[in-house]
Amino acid sequence: MPTPPHRFCLSIRLPASERPHPVDATIALRSAFGWTFRRQVCLTRASSCEGCPLRGRCAYGRIFDPAPPVRPLHPSLTGRIPGFALRPRVPAAAGAFATAATTTGELGFELVLIAPAEGDLLLMKALLPRVVNGNRGFFGGSGVLEALEVTAMPAPLDVLEGATAQPPVDAAGQQEASLTLHCHTPLAIKQDNAELTRADTLRAETLWRIAWRRLTQYCQLAQAALPDAQPWRAAALGLRCDPSGLRYERHMRRSATQGGRLHPVNGFVGSLVLQGRASDIRALSRLLAATLPLQLGKDTVFGLGVCSLEPMAATLPGLG
């Protein structure tokens, strides 16, 4: 059995002059994390991992640069998938594309190790204070790590275990139910092989694809068997989307490693309501609950695509 994911919750205080956008703050922390991590653990002190005999096997390699899979679970997953995810902490106000810093200058982040070795957990506890405190690569060294909490997360496959995607449909399962998905930072969506910019054309099956891709990447990193996709997809096909609470936003981020080059940061923010048969809502809610915290994929690397589920209604038994 793979080690379950572990979440490191960071509370960071910045001076009053700093009020970064959540994406910019995540980029800054990710850069500081990578630089500090490599500086602390690299045995060869080489300028690049290219050609290193330890590549993919050292602590840095396991988390930042894992070896490509021998048998990828999907043709598009042949490269190196980082073994961690970093995201802004979900804001209390659902659906808002809020600034990462509050009026008190406090930043909240979650760093998730997807399938860590035991030694990696101890290493992170020692390393993360050095990533923030006095690190000039993170807002000029002005940040202070005020709190660090570590918790084991339910493994995604454990969340799905015992929940059949197509259970026997009783009278309760036939009743209408709804589920609300809150998008806190831009969620980039591709549908029919093209970027989606109109919320009114979004289909529930597309959300299934996003969730299933995250689950596939997790199973590849954790070297776990991927469940059968079709029953879960069938549940999504039976649902309707009410996208009236979603809006498409366009932003730009500045790359610190490409001479300040600007890159688009576009996607949907706000709230989406899924409606349909209670049994189908039950199935998709399980899948989303299992995969949303993973924050895997190229469209999530800078704190994008942070989503949460509204607590399930009491009319859906067994999903508390």
C-alpha positions in Angstrom: 0.0 0.0 0.0 1.4 3.5 -0.9 2.0 6.0 1.9 -1.1 8.3 2.0 -0.6 11.9 1.0 0.4 14.3 3.7 -0.6 17.9 3.9 1.7 20.7 5.3 -0.3 23.8 6.2 1.8 26.9 6.3 0.8 30.2 7.9 3.2 33.0 6.7 3.2 36.6 7.8 4.4 39.4 5.4 4.9 43.1 6.1 2.0 45.4 5.5 3.5 46.6 2.2 3.1 43.1 0.6 -0.3 42.2 -0.7 0.4 39.5 -3.4 -2.1 38.0 -5.7 -2.6 34.3 -4.8 -1.0 33.1 -8.0 2.1 35.4 -7.6 2.4 34.3 -3.9 2.3 30.6 -4.9 4.9 31.1 -7.7 7.2 32.9 -5.2 6.9 30.1 -2.6 7.3 27.3 -5.1 10.5 28.9 -6.5 11.9 29.4 -2.9 10.9 25.8 -2.1 12.8 24.4 -5.1 15.9 26.5 -4.6 16.2 25.8 -0.9 15.4 22.1 -1.2 18.1 21.6 -3.9 20.6 23.6 -2.0 20.1 21.6 1.2 20.0 18.0 -0.2 21.9 17.9 -3.5 25.0 15.7 -3.0 26.8 16.6 -6.2 26.2 20.4 -6.1 25.9 20.2 -9.9 24.0 23.1 -11.6 21.5 20.7 -13.2 20.1 17.3 -12.6 20.8 16.4 -16.3 23.2 13.4 -16.4 23.3 13.0 -12.7 23.6 9.2 -11.7 21.3 9.9 -8.7 18.6 11.6 -10.8 15.1 10.5 -9.7 16.4 8.6 -6.7 17.7 11.3 -4.3 15.3 13.3 -2.0 15.1 16.2 -4.5 14.5 13.8 -7.4 11.7 11.9 -5.6 9.7 15.0 -5.0 10.7 17.5 -7.8 12.0 15.3 -10.6 10.8 11.7 -10.3 12.0 9.2 -13.0 9.6 8.8 -15.9 7.3 5.8 -15.5 8.2 2.5 -17.2 4.5 1.8 -17.9 2.5 5.1 -18.0 -1.1 4.9 -17.2 -2.0 7.2 -20.0 -0.1 8.1 -23.3 0.2 11.7 -22.2 1.8 10.9 -18.8 5.2 9.7 -20.1 7.2 12.6 -18.5 8.3 13.4 -14.9 5.4 14.3 -12.7 6.4 16.2 -9.5 5.6 14.3 -6.3 4.1 17.4 -4.6 1.4 20.0 -5.0 1.4 23.5 -3.7 -1.7 25.7 -3.5 -3.1 28.7 -1.7 -5.3 27.7 1.3 -9.0 27.7 0.3 -10.5 31.0 1.4 -13.4 31.1 3.8 -15.5 33.0 1.3 -16.5 30.4 -1.2 -16.1 31.2 -4.9 -14.1 34.3 -4.5 -10.8 35.0 -6.4 -9.5 36.7 -3.3 -6.1 38.2 -2.6 -3.9 35.7 -0.8 -3.0 38.1 2.0 -5.5 39.3 4.5 -5.5 42.8 6.1 -3.1 41.4 8.7 -0.6 40.3 6.0 -1.1 36.6 6.6 -0.7 34.1 3.8 -2.0 30.5 3.9 -0.7 27.6 1.8 -1.0 23.9 1.6 1.9 21.7 0.4 0.9 18.1 -0.3 3.4 15.3 -0.7 1.6 12.9 -2.9 3.2 9.5 -2.0 6.1 10.4 0.4 8.7 8.2 1.9 8.9 8.3 5.7 12.2 10.3 5.5 10.6 12.9 3.2 8.2 13.9 6.0 10.9 14.5 8.5 12.9 16.4 5.8 10.0 18.7 5.0 9.5 19.6 8.7 13.1 20.7 8.9 13.2 22.3 5.5 10.1 24.5 5.3 11.1 27.0 7.9 14.3 27.7 5.9 12.2 28.2 2.8 10.4 31.1 4.4 12.4 32.6 7.2 15.1 35.0 6.0 15.0 33.6 2.4 15.7 36.6 0.1 14.2 34.6 -2.7 10.8 34.8 -1.0 9.6 38.5 -0.9 13.2 39.7 -0.1 13.4 37.6 3.1 10.6 39.5 4.8 8.4 36.4 5.4 8.0 34.7 8.7 6.6 31.2 9.1 4.3 31.5 12.0 2.7 28.0 12.0 3.3 24.7 10.4 0.9 21.8 10.7 1.3 18.3 9.2 -1.6 15.9 8.8 -2.1 12.7 6.9 -4.8 12.9 4.2 -7.2 10.1 3.2 -5.6 8.3 0.2 -7.8 9.0 -2.9 -8.4 5.3 -3.5 -9.5 4.9 0.1 -12.1 7.7 -0.4 -13.4 5.8 -3.4 -13.3 2.4 -1.8 -16.7 1.1 -0.8 -18.4 3.7 -2.9 -19.7 2.1 -6.1 -20.1 4.5 -9.0 -23.4 2.8 -10.0 -25.1 1.5 -6.8 -28.5 -0.1 -6.9 -30.9 2.8 -7.4 -33.5 2.8 -4.7 -36.2 5.4 -4.2 -33.8 7.7 -2.5 -31.3 7.4 -5.3 -33.9 8.4 -7.8 -34.6 11.7 -6.0 -33.2 14.9 -7.4 -30.2 16.3 -5.6 -27.5 18.9 -6.2 -23.9 19.5 -5.5 -22.0 22.9 -5.5 -18.4 23.2 -6.7 -16.6 26.4 -5.7 -13.7 27.6 -7.9 -11.4 29.8 -5.8 -8.6 30.4 -8.3 -8.9 30.2 -12.2 -9.8 26.7 -13.3 -8.6 26.1 -16.9 -11.0 23.8 -18.7 -10.6 22.0 -22.0 -13.6 20.6 -23.6 -13.7 18.9 -27.1 -10.0 19.5 -27.4 -10.3 23.3 -27.0 -10.0 25.8 -24.2 -13.5 26.5 -22.8 -14.3 30.2 -22.3 -18.1 30.0 -22.1 -19.6 28.6 -18.9 -23.0 27.9 -20.5 -21.5 25.1 -22.7 -19.8 23.3 -19.8 -20.8 19.6 -19.4 -20.6 17.5 -16.2 -18.6 14.9 -18.2 -15.8 17.5 -18.5 -15.5 17.8 -14.7 -15.3 14.0 -14.6 -12.3 14.1 -17.0 -10.5 16.7 -14.9 -11.0 14.7 -11.7 -10.1 11.4 -13.5 -6.8 12.8 -14.8 -5.8 13.9 -11.3 -6.6 10.4 -10.1 -4.6 8.9 -12.9 -1.6 11.0 -12.1 -1.9 10.1 -8.4 -2.0 6.4 -9.2 1.1 6.7 -11.4 3.1 8.5 -8.7 1.9 6.1 -6.0 2.3 3.0 -8.2 -1.3 2.0 -7.5 -3.8 0.4 -9.7 -6.3 2.7 -11.5 -9.9 1.8 -11.0 -12.3 1.3 -13.9 -13.3 4.7 -15.3 -16.5 3.9 -17.1 -18.9 3.6 -14.1 -17.8 7.0 -12.8 -18.1 8.6 -16.2 -21.6 7.2 -16.6 -22.6 8.9 -13.4 -21.3 12.3 -14.7 -23.2 11.8 -18.0 -26.5 11.7 -16.1 -25.9 15.2 -14.5 -26.8 18.7 -15.5 -24.7 21.9 -15.0 -26.0 25.2 -13.8 -23.0 27.5 -14.5 -24.8 30.8 -13.8 -22.4 31.4 -10.8 -19.3 31.0 -12.9 -17.3 33.7 -14.8 -14.3 33.5 -17.0 -11.4 35.7 -15.9 -8.2 36.6 -17.7 -5.0 37.4 -15.8 -1.3 37.5 -16.5 1.6 36.2 -14.4 5.2 37.4 -14.7 7.9 34.7 -15.0 11.0 35.3 -12.9 13.0 32.7 -14.9 12.2 34.0 -18.3 13.2 37.6 -18.1 9.9 38.8 -16.8 7.9 37.3 -19.6 4.1 37.5 -19.1 2.0 34.3 -19.3 -1.8 34.1 -19.4 -3.6 32.8 -16.3 -7.1 32.3 -17.5 -10.0 30.2 -16.2 -13.3 30.0 -14.4 -13.9 31.3 -10.9 -17.2 31.3 -8.9 -19.7 28.5 -8.2 -21.1 25.7 -10.3 -24.1 23.7 -9.4 -24.5 20.1 -10.5 -28.0 18.6 -10.6 -29.4 15.2 -11.2 -30.3 11.9 -9.7 -29.0 11.5 -6.1 -27.1 8.3 -6.9 -25.2 10.1 -9.7 -24.5 13.1 -7.4 -23.2 10.7 -4.8 -20.8 9.1 -7.2 -19.3 12.3 -8.6 -19.0 13.9 -5.2 -16.9 11.0 -4.0 -14.6 11.3 -7.0 -14.2 15.1 -6.6 -13.6 14.7 -2.9 -10.9 12.2 -3.6 -9.1 14.2 -6.3 -9.6 18.0 -5.7 -7.0 18.2 -2.8 -4.3 16.6 -5.0 -3.8 19.7 -7.2 -2.0 17.7 -9.9 -1.6 18.7 -13.5 0.0 21.5 -15.6 -3.0 23.8 -15.1 -2.6 23.7 -11.3 1.1 24.1 -10.8 1.0 27.8 -9.8 -2.0 27.6 -7.4 -4.5 27.5 -10.2 -7.6 25.3 -10.2 -8.2 25.4 -6.4 -11.7 24.1 -5.9 -13.8 22.9 -3.0 -17.1 21.2 -2.5 -19.9 22.6 -0.5 -20.9 20.2 2.3 -23.3 17.5 1.1 -26.9 18.0 1.8 -28.5 15.8 4.5 -30.8 14.3 1.8 -27.8 12.3 0.5 -27.2 9.6 3.2 -23.7 8.2 3.8 -21.8 11.2 2.5 -21.2 13.2 5.7 
